[in-house]
Amino acid sequence: MLLECRGISKRFGGSAALDGVDFELPAGSAHGLVGSNGAGKSTLMRILAGALPSFEGRVVIDGRPADLSSPRAASRHGIAMVHQELSGIGSLSVAENLFLGRQPVDRFGRVRWGLMRATAAAYLAEMGIDIDVRRRLDSCPLVLRQMVEIARGIHSGARILILDEPTSALSPPETRGLFGLLRELRRRGVAMVYISHFIEDVLDICDRVTVLRDGRRVGTFDAGAMTKHSIVHAMLGRNVEDEEAGYERAMELPERSAGPTVLDARGLTREPFFREISLQVAAGECVGLYGFVGAGHQELAHALAGALRPRTGQVRLEDRSVPLGDTHAAVRRGLVLVAADRAATLVRSAPIFMNVTLAHLRSAVGAWITRAKEIRAALPVLDRVGCVPREPTRPVRSLSGGNQQKVVLAKWLLGPIRALVMDEPTRGMDVGAKQEVLKLVRELRDQGAGVLIASTEPELLLAHCDRILVMRRGTIVREFAGESVDRGQLLRSA
């Protein structure tokens, strides 16, 4: 056995993040790790990566006790972690990222650029990664950046690869390309721990699956004997088949709403992301904006809410023009954005209550601002979104991803919401957290707000949208309304 974890426990204050968890990983295997937000997945992986050196239990690698006192120590044992938020340096080339901290130098200490680029090109080609190693990393598609980060870990000697939500922002074709690389690495003997809320991906790429719930191991199962529904049931301890069934079957979309238009965009263009986009969202309507990564729908969502300035076009909210590229003006009028990158919209080092009151401080708290008044203003909306734990003074970074997203929603609930624009609102969230967040979205829609959800997840849009627009290469190519639509139709349209 390459890796054995025995009785791993970890406490934060009075709470047990892990309670006696066992975990095994043979060489050349892929082991899925699933569970709800806060189940303990990230804690266990941070222990293995050397980021949490203080824990109870025992980790054995190659039959010997492992020193995991630091990330460097974990790396010496051949452990590399590829985080959901990639750690590559975008301003450097692909070759520089591959050799980060290990550049070949001559006897005078000068980097041997030619040798580094030639070696990087040969190594990546051997792994089936077709890329110009002189290209800036931040100019590459996300899937190639992930592949480079994986290759960097293997090139540094990693035998155990920890992958955290590797397909959360990838299209189906990109996912297939990434899985091709992972299968090649497995043939070379690399073992993988695969963390994902995309259960179909886990069952596709993994041999076995371990389910955690509330810091404990529910069980370890052969992937071939499990289904999505059986995994979800094990994760939540309850049956969510009715909700999940809506993700699988064709959905009957209603006719296009005849209600008053709340959000109206005309001729929006921002090359190379999107061009000549016109769309409308009615009051009390939820519109889906679907496409693969790079289709332009996510950038369009940001442009609608003022977070990205289009070159041309017009955005109107309830028949009033909204200045392009001005998020403050948009928020004042009730046009708000919930972005996929939660870290960019939260002050992670600040307490939860400050993040909630940040956008509407004066209107929610008054001219005389005190800590106590901010907490009193934040508590009702935190209760409304179901943020757990209900401790407004905790740093927001201590929350799970799903609860951080609830804090983002709570922040906007303190002010008026006439139109809500969401970019991948449930990215990296478990089924239960998704249901809670989307229940809030439905409540806002039922209260008359217009909702637009941009997503690469067809199941999400089919289950929750009244109408779906499909984007491809920066343009809207199809609208689905008043008809039966399934996942395959959306995939084919994109």
Legacy VTK file of the C-alpha trace (Angstrom):
# vtk DataFile Version 3.0
C-alpha trace
ASCII
DATASET POLYDATA
POINTS 494 float
0.000 0.000 0.000
1.445 3.368 -1.021
-0.499 5.523 1.465
-2.331 4.581 4.668
-4.163 6.934 7.027
-5.228 5.462 10.330
-7.534 7.128 12.865
-6.996 10.687 11.592
-8.655 13.246 13.872
-8.466 17.023 13.867
-10.236 19.579 16.042
-10.650 23.306 15.576
-11.601 24.779 18.933
-14.512 22.716 20.202
-15.465 21.293 16.801
-14.215 18.006 15.350
-13.370 18.475 11.663
-12.194 14.836 11.438
-13.008 12.004 13.808
-11.012 8.766 13.430
-10.912 8.653 9.627
-9.167 5.770 7.804
-8.053 6.112 4.184
-5.930 3.974 1.833
-4.353 4.614 -1.569
-2.574 1.923 -3.614
-0.022 2.937 -6.265
-1.571 3.671 -9.666
-5.088 4.008 -8.264
-7.576 6.885 -8.197
-9.585 7.273 -4.991
-12.565 9.621 -4.911
-13.287 11.656 -1.786
-16.794 13.097 -1.545
-18.960 14.699 1.103
-20.998 17.778 1.865
-19.356 21.125 2.544
-17.777 20.857 5.974
-17.599 17.035 5.876
-13.813 17.100 6.391
-12.479 16.507 2.861
-10.328 19.623 2.712
-9.040 19.086 6.257
-7.866 15.550 5.453
-6.156 16.676 2.250
-4.494 19.644 3.951
-3.060 17.207 6.508
-1.648 15.050 3.711
-0.243 18.132 1.958
1.569 19.236 5.122
-0.557 22.351 5.681
-2.002 21.097 9.016
0.904 19.448 10.851
-0.950 19.117 14.168
-3.359 16.162 14.113
-4.097 12.860 15.812
-3.604 9.532 14.107
-0.980 8.063 11.840
-0.005 8.486 8.171
2.158 5.764 6.616
3.806 5.993 3.184
5.580 2.953 1.722
5.169 1.186 5.063
6.965 3.893 7.070
5.548 6.701 9.269
5.456 9.905 7.230
6.677 13.324 8.340
3.984 15.782 7.226
5.142 18.711 9.332
5.194 21.135 6.377
4.352 21.318 2.650
8.053 20.851 1.909
8.117 17.707 4.034
5.028 16.359 2.246
6.687 17.106 -1.086
9.717 15.045 -0.031
7.322 12.114 0.411
6.102 12.637 -3.149
2.788 14.381 -2.375
1.588 17.231 -4.617
-1.744 19.061 -4.404
-3.484 20.850 -7.281
-5.918 23.313 -5.710
-9.246 24.437 -7.149
-7.803 27.950 -7.363
-4.637 27.282 -9.370
-1.301 28.443 -7.950
0.650 28.957 -11.174
2.184 32.390 -11.856
0.313 33.794 -14.824
2.918 36.370 -15.819
5.560 33.667 -16.307
5.860 31.302 -19.243
4.710 27.687 -19.241
8.336 26.524 -19.057
9.098 28.839 -16.123
6.075 27.519 -14.242
7.070 23.920 -14.885
10.556 24.565 -13.457
9.433 27.015 -10.763
12.163 27.101 -8.092
14.201 24.467 -9.972
15.499 26.315 -13.048
18.640 24.811 -14.619
21.616 27.165 -14.192
25.194 27.273 -15.432
28.265 27.482 -13.187
27.819 31.257 -12.928
24.242 30.923 -11.646
22.620 32.092 -14.889
19.401 30.392 -15.984
19.905 28.149 -19.014
16.790 29.327 -20.842
17.284 27.235 -23.958
17.780 24.014 -22.009
14.796 24.787 -19.759
12.456 25.411 -22.706
13.661 22.361 -24.645
13.319 20.099 -21.605
9.866 21.505 -20.774
8.643 21.030 -24.348
9.898 17.441 -24.493
8.453 16.560 -21.085
5.008 18.032 -21.793
4.911 16.410 -25.238
5.709 13.053 -23.640
2.674 13.554 -21.385
0.495 14.429 -24.379
0.202 18.139 -23.537
0.372 20.202 -26.739
1.400 23.734 -25.757
3.972 26.400 -26.639
6.203 26.478 -23.554
7.162 30.121 -24.272
3.539 31.231 -23.900
2.462 33.163 -20.792
0.547 30.849 -18.497
-2.338 33.290 -18.014
-2.947 33.358 -21.776
-3.683 29.604 -21.815
-7.137 28.033 -21.426
-7.929 26.860 -17.911
-7.644 23.168 -18.791
-4.075 23.661 -20.081
-3.144 25.643 -16.953
-4.416 22.724 -14.851
-2.438 20.249 -16.933
0.730 22.326 -16.529
0.209 22.445 -12.763
-0.286 18.664 -12.652
2.803 18.171 -14.815
4.801 20.434 -12.487
3.922 18.234 -9.525
4.852 15.033 -11.357
8.041 16.608 -12.740
9.094 17.439 -9.178
8.794 13.759 -8.235
5.211 13.446 -6.965
3.803 9.921 -6.670
0.611 10.984 -4.888
-1.484 13.660 -6.603
-4.320 15.398 -4.744
-6.833 17.008 -7.123
-9.338 19.468 -5.629
-12.388 20.068 -7.887
-10.317 19.769 -11.083
-13.298 19.897 -13.475
-15.436 22.537 -11.734
-14.811 25.112 -14.484
-14.188 22.807 -17.463
-16.427 21.962 -20.385
-17.160 18.283 -21.171
-14.533 18.145 -23.978
-11.945 19.743 -21.680
-12.836 17.280 -18.924
-12.257 14.388 -21.322
-8.845 15.852 -22.222
-7.892 16.183 -18.561
-9.061 12.638 -17.812
-6.887 11.377 -20.657
-3.859 12.877 -18.909
-4.897 11.441 -15.537
-5.297 7.945 -16.978
-1.834 8.179 -18.548
-0.364 9.174 -15.174
-2.093 6.231 -13.520
-0.512 3.889 -16.053
2.829 5.311 -14.909
2.029 4.394 -11.298
0.926 7.800 -9.993
-1.815 7.514 -7.350
-4.528 10.146 -7.061
-6.985 11.448 -4.522
-9.840 13.032 -6.465
-12.111 15.506 -4.649
-15.202 16.663 -6.524
-18.878 17.497 -6.198
-19.355 16.250 -9.773
-20.216 12.702 -8.778
-20.368 11.457 -12.369
-16.730 12.491 -12.792
-15.743 10.697 -9.586
-17.407 7.480 -10.726
-15.826 7.817 -14.187
-12.190 8.289 -13.159
-11.942 6.553 -9.764
-11.574 2.915 -8.637
-12.962 3.510 -5.162
-14.908 6.246 -3.407
-14.771 7.270 0.251
-17.729 9.246 1.611
-17.262 11.586 4.584
-20.071 13.077 6.625
-19.628 15.394 9.628
-15.940 14.504 9.911
-16.490 10.738 9.936
-16.029 8.119 7.255
-19.419 6.780 6.161
-17.771 4.102 4.033
-15.443 3.226 1.173
-17.056 1.705 -1.910
-16.065 0.236 -5.279
-16.910 2.952 -7.816
-18.299 0.400 -10.278
-20.914 -0.706 -7.773
-22.170 2.821 -6.994
-24.518 5.265 -8.730
-24.874 9.004 -8.394
-28.009 8.550 -6.286
-26.407 6.046 -3.915
-23.415 8.362 -3.392
-25.663 11.377 -2.744
-27.716 9.351 -0.274
-24.534 8.325 1.590
-23.281 11.924 1.608
-26.438 13.470 3.016
-27.896 10.605 5.012
-31.240 11.257 3.361
-32.910 10.632 0.022
-32.785 13.455 -2.518
-33.871 11.376 -5.505
-36.759 13.683 -6.410
-34.437 16.686 -6.652
-31.718 14.780 -8.457
-34.161 13.182 -10.901
-34.820 16.641 -12.282
-31.194 16.787 -13.322
-31.446 13.627 -15.401
-34.694 13.778 -17.355
-35.919 16.184 -20.023
-37.479 19.313 -18.522
-40.568 21.101 -19.811
-39.774 24.810 -19.995
-42.679 27.293 -19.833
-43.502 29.770 -22.565
-41.495 32.967 -22.515
-42.707 35.306 -19.763
-45.084 38.091 -20.777
-44.250 40.054 -17.626
-42.544 43.448 -17.600
-38.870 43.475 -18.542
-36.606 44.177 -15.580
-33.185 43.708 -17.250
-32.636 44.691 -20.890
-29.294 44.479 -22.706
-28.808 45.728 -26.268
-25.843 45.262 -28.590
-23.244 44.456 -25.917
-19.800 43.835 -27.402
-16.480 43.134 -25.709
-14.132 41.298 -28.071
-12.940 38.573 -27.881
-15.489 37.500 -25.239
-18.857 38.413 -26.778
-20.325 40.529 -29.570
-23.696 42.093 -30.404
-25.507 40.485 -27.479
-29.105 41.434 -26.807
-31.225 39.757 -24.148
-34.059 40.477 -21.755
-35.057 39.107 -18.354
-38.597 39.629 -17.099
-39.646 40.301 -13.523
-40.142 36.957 -11.764
-38.260 35.045 -14.471
-35.083 32.958 -14.172
-33.060 32.863 -17.389
-30.175 30.457 -17.876
-27.103 31.376 -19.913
-25.367 28.150 -20.939
-22.092 27.445 -22.687
-18.787 25.680 -22.403
-15.880 27.488 -20.738
-14.748 30.190 -23.153
-18.171 30.629 -24.769
-18.372 34.173 -23.371
-21.418 33.700 -21.153
-19.512 34.181 -17.924
-17.866 37.399 -19.105
-21.278 38.574 -20.335
-22.742 38.041 -16.864
-20.035 40.258 -15.380
-20.620 42.908 -18.043
-24.374 42.998 -17.350
-23.709 43.816 -13.685
-20.973 46.382 -14.334
-17.979 44.244 -13.329
-16.644 44.203 -16.908
-17.010 47.183 -19.238
-18.281 46.396 -22.760
-16.887 48.406 -25.687
-20.394 49.120 -26.996
-23.986 48.514 -26.043
-26.539 49.468 -23.439
-27.913 47.968 -20.218
-31.254 49.109 -18.804
-32.817 48.188 -15.468
-36.567 48.759 -15.267
-36.291 51.176 -18.210
-33.477 53.206 -16.636
-30.035 53.176 -18.210
-27.236 51.662 -16.096
-23.717 53.070 -16.695
-21.497 50.424 -18.286
-18.646 49.161 -16.108
-19.962 50.844 -12.936
-20.758 48.244 -10.271
-21.560 50.887 -7.640
-24.261 52.451 -9.814
-25.632 48.984 -10.640
-25.808 47.958 -6.964
-27.520 51.225 -5.976
-30.250 50.496 -8.509
-30.659 46.873 -7.489
-28.596 45.074 -10.147
-26.173 42.753 -8.333
-23.652 40.084 -9.302
-22.815 36.879 -7.447
-19.474 35.915 -8.992
-18.004 32.428 -9.286
-14.809 33.566 -7.562
-16.027 33.960 -3.993
-12.560 35.021 -2.836
-12.757 38.107 -5.070
-16.058 39.290 -3.560
-15.299 38.639 0.114
-12.738 40.091 2.504
-11.609 36.683 3.680
-9.654 37.920 6.701
-12.593 40.008 7.957
-15.399 38.641 10.143
-18.619 37.412 8.594
-20.725 40.370 9.763
-18.415 42.924 8.111
-18.658 41.078 4.807
-22.460 41.122 5.074
-22.757 44.854 5.773
-19.986 45.976 3.412
-22.096 46.808 0.351
-24.942 48.612 2.186
-23.244 49.868 5.342
-24.897 53.295 5.642
-28.395 52.220 4.638
-28.349 49.098 6.831
-26.544 50.446 9.903
-26.978 54.224 9.771
-24.566 57.132 9.965
-23.261 56.119 13.415
-21.538 52.789 12.747
-20.682 50.410 15.591
-19.712 46.759 15.706
-22.855 45.873 17.676
-25.126 47.609 15.148
-23.414 45.816 12.242
-23.893 42.446 13.935
-27.574 43.197 14.609
-28.054 44.109 10.932
-26.226 41.003 9.703
-27.901 38.358 11.877
-31.362 38.348 10.215
-29.979 37.884 6.707
-27.478 35.262 7.918
-30.429 33.388 9.415
-32.352 33.791 6.165
-29.564 32.247 4.072
-28.888 29.510 6.658
-25.203 30.293 7.213
-23.515 27.658 9.390
-22.076 28.192 11.922
-24.132 31.191 13.060
-21.129 33.031 14.484
-20.931 36.476 12.814
-17.566 37.323 14.407
-15.732 34.379 12.812
-13.408 35.133 9.871
-15.265 34.376 6.650
-12.298 32.301 5.443
-13.108 29.728 8.158
-16.386 28.840 6.417
-16.859 26.113 3.824
-17.255 27.190 0.209
-21.017 26.756 0.321
-21.374 28.899 3.423
-19.112 31.568 1.946
-21.513 31.738 -0.999
-24.371 32.192 1.477
-22.503 35.164 2.970
-22.250 36.689 -0.515
-26.017 36.349 -0.925
-26.622 37.740 2.560
-24.587 40.809 1.620
-26.940 41.618 -1.266
-30.089 40.836 0.731
-29.401 43.908 2.877
-30.199 46.101 -0.129
-32.725 46.129 -2.979
-32.495 43.359 -5.576
-34.369 43.995 -8.807
-32.115 41.826 -10.968
-29.746 39.118 -9.721
-26.933 37.974 -12.040
-25.104 34.815 -10.981
-21.933 33.326 -12.485
-21.534 29.640 -11.562
-23.431 30.198 -8.289
-22.936 26.646 -6.986
-19.378 25.985 -8.131
-17.593 23.603 -5.744
-20.696 23.093 -3.585
-22.312 19.852 -2.478
-25.879 18.870 -3.332
-27.334 20.022 -0.018
-25.686 23.461 -0.143
-26.790 23.872 -3.770
-30.389 23.248 -2.787
-30.234 25.827 0.004
-28.681 28.540 -2.186
-31.035 27.904 -5.098
-34.036 27.951 -2.746
-33.055 31.522 -1.887
-32.775 32.358 -5.574
-36.281 30.978 -6.189
-37.610 33.097 -3.320
-36.149 36.248 -4.868
-37.627 35.325 -8.246
-41.028 34.673 -6.676
-40.827 38.126 -5.075
-40.510 39.672 -8.548
-36.771 39.932 -9.118
-35.329 38.963 -12.498
-32.637 36.281 -12.257
-29.956 35.352 -14.782
-27.693 32.348 -14.115
-24.585 31.816 -16.243
-23.278 28.275 -15.910
-21.409 25.433 -17.578
-23.663 22.943 -15.746
-26.632 21.974 -17.950
-28.298 20.079 -15.083
-28.366 23.186 -12.908
-30.050 25.301 -15.579
-32.536 22.608 -16.581
-33.669 22.143 -12.996
-34.040 25.814 -12.086
-34.528 28.061 -15.151
-37.671 29.128 -17.007
-35.776 29.847 -20.226
-32.274 28.957 -21.425
-30.024 30.848 -23.842
-27.051 28.959 -25.299
-23.827 30.774 -26.178
-21.034 29.635 -28.424
-17.902 31.635 -29.293
-19.285 34.896 -27.989
-22.763 34.809 -29.535
-26.194 33.497 -28.543
-26.899 30.593 -30.868
-30.100 29.102 -29.442
-32.991 29.921 -27.130
-35.042 27.219 -25.385
-38.508 28.217 -24.146
-41.945 26.569 -24.186
-40.549 23.138 -25.062
-39.079 19.950 -23.621
-35.284 20.136 -23.289
-32.715 17.649 -22.043
-29.026 17.745 -21.245
-28.028 16.311 -24.618
-29.792 19.096 -26.511
-27.939 21.752 -24.538
-24.601 20.031 -25.052
-25.213 19.685 -28.766
-26.325 23.310 -29.105
-23.158 24.578 -27.406
LINES 1 495
494 0 1 2 3 4 5 6 7 8 9 10 11 12 13 14 15 16 17 18 19 20 21 22 23 24 25 26 27 28 29 30 31 32 33 34 35 36 37 38 39 40 41 42 43 44 45 46 47 48 49 50 51 52 53 54 55 56 57 58 59 60 61 62 63 64 65 66 67 68 69 70 71 72 73 74 75 76 77 78 79 80 81 82 83 84 85 86 87 88 89 90 91 92 93 94 95 96 97 98 99 100 101 102 103 104 105 106 107 108 109 110 111 112 113 114 115 116 117 118 119 120 121 122 123 124 125 126 127 128 129 130 131 132 133 134 135 136 137 138 139 140 141 142 143 144 145 146 147 148 149 150 151 152 153 154 155 156 157 158 159 160 161 162 163 164 165 166 167 168 169 170 171 172 173 174 175 176 177 178 179 180 181 182 183 184 185 186 187 188 189 190 191 192 193 194 195 196 197 198 199 200 201 202 203 204 205 206 207 208 209 210 211 212 213 214 215 216 217 218 219 220 221 222 223 224 225 226 227 228 229 230 231 232 233 234 235 236 237 238 239 240 241 242 243 244 245 246 247 248 249 250 251 252 253 254 255 256 257 258 259 260 261 262 263 264 265 266 267 268 269 270 271 272 273 274 275 276 277 278 279 280 281 282 283 284 285 286 287 288 289 290 291 292 293 294 295 296 297 298 299 300 301 302 303 304 305 306 307 308 309 310 311 312 313 314 315 316 317 318 319 320 321 322 323 324 325 326 327 328 329 330 331 332 333 334 335 336 337 338 339 340 341 342 343 344 345 346 347 348 349 350 351 352 353 354 355 356 357 358 359 360 361 362 363 364 365 366 367 368 369 370 371 372 373 374 375 376 377 378 379 380 381 382 383 384 385 386 387 388 389 390 391 392 393 394 395 396 397 398 399 400 401 402 403 404 405 406 407 408 409 410 411 412 413 414 415 416 417 418 419 420 421 422 423 424 425 426 427 428 429 430 431 432 433 434 435 436 437 438 439 440 441 442 443 444 445 446 447 448 449 450 451 452 453 454 455 456 457 458 459 460 461 462 463 464 465 466 467 468 469 470 471 472 473 474 475 476 477 478 479 480 481 482 483 484 485 486 487 488 489 490 491 492 493
